[in-house]
């Protein structure tokens, strides 16, 4: 018989992080730890600054969504939620022009759950509030393990309904395409292991993180010329592009797809891209397009990942 241990919750968070600003915030800002929160809320988060100034105050963590220009603030509280921190959250969101607001707490009181739900329902589709509880567990005498539980989050469906009421036909088709794309490709276990879901939009592109703030994968609907493409985009790091270029032969061989390389000197950017024809208006052909996009995205990520370090 196998001896089974009990899973024990550690109620006092301060046995692990005695001080919120000196212990918990620096811990959370580390790549491996912010990734745990990112997985819980379904975003790719890159930490830009801790204790970031907002007038006479400081927000615990100022971050961005990897591959987009969406700004994120994270306010930490190793206690039950209170009105003071809710007020700070809104003040910091305003001061930083944040798109995503994450409140990480020990315990969420009912009135503050309701407040975050209300904010999500009555702000526009660009703004999202998350309320997350921190849980600590151990098995026997093991080291503590942390888990973030999302208590409140944006109701994306409601917000997209508001947004799409004013969308034109082209925008609506783009949005429907991305919804169907993600519904399909995230059933693929290999794809789901490599990428996180993104919020569908009416844009003709969607960006996906590959684990670096210096580059990301972008997938694009080319409506005007009936095509789709996958692009590794490097916004502003010519040194990284040159290091990729120096290994071009090995990368092309590893990816095993015909990649085109472009240095965009006027933008201080560069991209490596592959494109194919696609009848975007014919939904019966979407599945084939989605399978191609997913396959190429995985191949590109794997081919370039070893050279990111």
C-alpha positions in Angstrom: 0.0 0.0 0.0 1.2 3.5 -0.8 1.3 5.9 2.2 -0.6 9.1 1.4 0.1 12.4 3.1 -2.4 15.2 3.8 -2.4 18.5 1.9 -2.3 21.2 4.6 -3.0 24.9 4.0 -0.7 27.4 5.6 -3.1 30.1 6.8 -0.5 32.7 7.9 1.1 34.0 4.8 3.6 36.0 6.8 5.4 32.8 8.0 6.7 32.7 4.4 6.7 36.4 3.5 7.1 38.4 6.8 6.9 41.8 5.0 4.7 42.7 2.0 7.0 45.2 0.3 10.3 43.8 1.4 9.5 40.1 0.9 6.4 39.3 -1.1 6.7 41.9 -3.9 10.3 41.1 -4.7 9.4 37.4 -4.7 6.5 37.9 -7.0 8.5 40.0 -9.4 10.9 37.1 -10.2 10.2 35.5 -13.6 9.3 32.0 -12.3 6.9 33.4 -9.7 5.2 36.0 -11.9 4.6 33.2 -14.4 2.5 31.4 -11.7 0.2 34.5 -11.5 0.3 34.9 -15.3 -0.9 31.3 -15.7 -3.8 31.9 -13.3 -5.1 35.0 -15.0 -4.3 33.9 -18.5 -1.9 36.6 -19.5 1.7 36.8 -20.4 3.2 39.3 -17.9 6.6 41.0 -18.2 7.6 43.0 -15.0 8.8 46.5 -15.9 9.3 48.0 -12.4 8.6 47.3 -8.7 7.5 50.1 -6.3 6.8 52.2 -9.4 6.0 55.9 -8.6 2.4 57.2 -9.0 2.6 60.8 -7.7 3.4 60.6 -4.0 2.7 56.9 -3.9 4.1 53.6 -5.4 2.3 50.7 -7.1 3.8 47.4 -6.0 4.4 46.1 -9.5 4.1 47.9 -12.9 4.2 45.4 -15.8 3.1 44.9 -19.4 1.5 42.2 -21.4 4.2 40.5 -23.4 3.8 41.1 -27.1 1.2 44.0 -26.7 1.3 47.5 -25.4 -1.3 46.8 -22.6 -0.1 48.1 -19.2 -0.6 46.0 -16.0 -0.5 47.1 -12.4 -0.4 44.6 -9.6 -1.3 45.6 -6.0 -0.4 43.1 -3.2 -2.1 42.7 0.1 -1.1 39.9 2.6 -4.3 40.5 4.5 -8.1 40.6 3.8 -9.2 43.1 1.2 -10.1 46.6 2.5 -11.4 49.9 1.2 -8.0 51.6 1.5 -6.4 49.2 -1.0 -9.4 49.3 -3.4 -9.0 53.1 -3.5 -5.2 52.7 -4.1 -5.9 50.3 -6.9 -8.1 52.7 -8.8 -5.7 55.6 -8.1 -2.7 53.6 -9.4 -4.7 52.4 -12.5 -5.5 56.0 -13.4 -2.0 57.2 -12.7 -0.4 54.5 -14.9 -3.2 54.4 -17.6 -3.4 50.7 -16.9 -5.4 48.3 -19.1 -5.2 45.4 -16.7 -5.5 45.7 -12.9 -4.6 42.7 -10.6 -5.3 42.8 -6.9 -3.5 39.9 -5.1 -4.8 39.3 -1.6 -4.9 36.9 1.3 -8.7 36.8 1.4 -11.3 38.6 -0.7 -14.3 40.0 1.3 -17.7 39.8 -0.3 -18.2 43.6 -0.7 -14.9 43.8 -2.6 -15.7 40.9 -4.8 -18.9 42.8 -5.7 -16.9 46.0 -6.3 -14.5 44.3 -8.7 -17.4 42.6 -10.5 -19.1 45.9 -10.8 -16.0 47.6 -12.2 -15.7 44.8 -14.8 -19.3 45.2 -15.9 -19.2 49.0 -16.1 -15.8 49.7 -17.7 -15.2 49.4 -21.4 -13.7 46.4 -23.2 -10.1 47.7 -22.9 -10.1 47.5 -19.1 -10.0 44.3 -17.0 -9.9 43.8 -13.2 -8.7 40.6 -11.5 -9.1 39.7 -7.9 -6.8 36.8 -6.8 -6.3 35.1 -3.5 -2.9 33.7 -2.5 -3.0 30.1 -1.2 -0.1 28.3 0.5 0.1 24.5 0.9 2.5 21.9 2.1 2.4 18.1 2.3 3.9 16.8 5.5 7.2 18.6 6.1 7.6 19.7 2.4 8.5 23.2 1.3 5.4 25.4 0.9 3.8 25.6 -2.5 1.9 28.7 -3.7 -1.3 28.8 -5.8 -3.1 31.9 -7.1 -6.9 31.5 -7.2 -8.8 33.9 -9.4 -11.9 35.1 -7.5 -13.1 37.8 -9.9 -12.1 38.4 -13.5 -13.4 40.3 -16.6 -16.5 39.0 -18.3 -15.0 39.1 -21.7 -18.1 37.9 -23.4 -20.2 40.7 -22.0 -17.6 43.3 -23.0 -17.2 41.9 -26.5 -21.0 42.0 -27.0 -20.8 45.8 -26.1 -17.9 46.3 -28.5 -19.3 44.3 -31.4 -22.6 46.1 -31.4 -20.7 48.9 -33.2 -18.3 46.7 -35.2 -18.6 46.7 -39.0 -18.7 43.6 -41.1 -14.9 43.3 -41.5 -14.2 43.8 -37.9 -16.9 41.2 -36.9 -15.4 38.7 -39.3 -11.9 39.2 -37.8 -13.3 38.7 -34.3 -15.2 35.6 -35.2 -12.1 34.2 -36.9 -9.9 34.6 -33.8 -12.6 33.2 -31.5 -12.9 30.1 -33.7 -9.1 29.9 -34.0 -8.5 29.7 -30.3 -11.4 27.4 -29.7 -9.8 25.0 -32.2 -6.1 25.2 -31.5 -6.3 25.0 -27.7 -7.8 21.6 -28.1 -4.3 20.6 -29.3 -2.3 19.6 -26.2 1.1 20.4 -27.8 -0.1 23.9 -28.8 -1.7 24.5 -25.4 1.6 23.6 -23.8 3.5 26.2 -25.8 1.1 29.2 -25.8 -1.5 30.9 -23.6 -5.0 32.1 -24.7 -5.3 35.7 -25.7 -8.4 37.9 -25.6 -9.9 37.9 -29.2 -10.3 41.3 -30.7 -11.4 42.9 -34.0 -7.8 43.6 -35.0 -6.4 41.7 -38.0 -3.6 40.3 -35.8 -3.0 38.5 -32.5 0.3 38.3 -30.6 1.6 35.4 -28.6 4.5 35.4 -26.1 7.4 32.9 -26.6 8.9 33.7 -23.2 10.9 36.8 -24.0 10.1 40.5 -23.8 12.4 41.1 -26.8 10.3 39.3 -29.4 6.9 37.6 -29.9 4.9 35.6 -32.5 2.2 37.4 -34.4 -0.4 35.8 -36.5 -2.2 37.9 -39.1 -5.3 37.8 -41.3 -4.3 39.3 -44.7 -7.8 40.2 -45.8 -6.8 42.4 -48.8 -4.8 39.6 -50.4 -6.6 36.5 -49.1 -3.8 35.2 -46.9 -2.6 34.4 -43.4 0.9 34.6 -42.0 3.0 33.8 -38.9 5.7 36.3 -37.9 8.4 36.3 -35.3 8.6 40.1 -34.6 11.5 41.8 -32.9 10.3 45.4 -32.1 13.6 47.0 -31.1 16.6 44.7 -30.7 18.8 44.6 -33.7 21.5 42.7 -31.7 19.0 39.9 -31.1 18.1 39.8 -34.8 21.7 39.7 -35.8 22.3 36.7 -33.4 19.3 34.9 -35.1 20.7 35.8 -38.5 24.1 34.4 -37.6 22.3 31.1 -37.0 19.9 31.4 -39.9 20.9 28.1 -41.5 20.4 26.1 -38.3 17.1 27.9 -37.5 15.7 27.3 -41.0 16.6 23.6 -40.8 15.1 23.2 -37.3 11.9 25.0 -38.3 11.7 23.0 -41.6 9.5 25.7 -43.2 10.4 28.4 -45.8 11.0 31.5 -43.6 11.6 35.0 -45.1 13.9 37.4 -43.1 13.4 41.1 -43.1 15.4 43.9 -41.4 13.1 47.0 -41.0 15.7 49.7 -40.6 13.2 52.5 -40.7 11.4 51.1 -37.7 14.4 49.8 -35.9 12.6 46.4 -36.0 12.9 43.1 -37.8 10.8 40.1 -38.6 11.0 36.5 -39.8 7.8 35.5 -41.5 6.0 32.8 -43.5 2.8 33.4 -45.4 0.2 31.3 -47.3 -3.0 31.9 -49.3 -6.3 31.6 -47.4 -9.9 32.2 -48.2 -10.8 34.0 -45.0 -14.5 34.4 -45.9 -15.0 30.7 -46.4 -15.6 29.3 -42.9 -15.5 25.7 -44.2 -11.8 26.2 -44.8 -11.0 27.8 -41.4 -10.0 24.5 -39.7 -7.3 23.8 -42.3 -6.0 27.3 -41.8 -6.0 27.0 -38.1 -4.1 23.7 -38.2 -1.5 25.3 -40.4 -1.1 28.4 -38.1 -0.8 26.2 -35.0 1.8 23.9 -36.6 3.9 26.9 -37.8 3.7 28.7 -34.5 5.0 25.7 -32.6 7.8 25.1 -35.1 8.9 28.8 -35.0 8.9 28.9 -31.2 10.9 25.7 -30.9 13.4 26.7 -33.6 14.2 30.1 -32.1 13.8 29.4 -28.4 17.3 27.9 -28.0 18.9 31.1 -29.4 17.0 33.5 -27.1 19.4 33.0 -24.2 
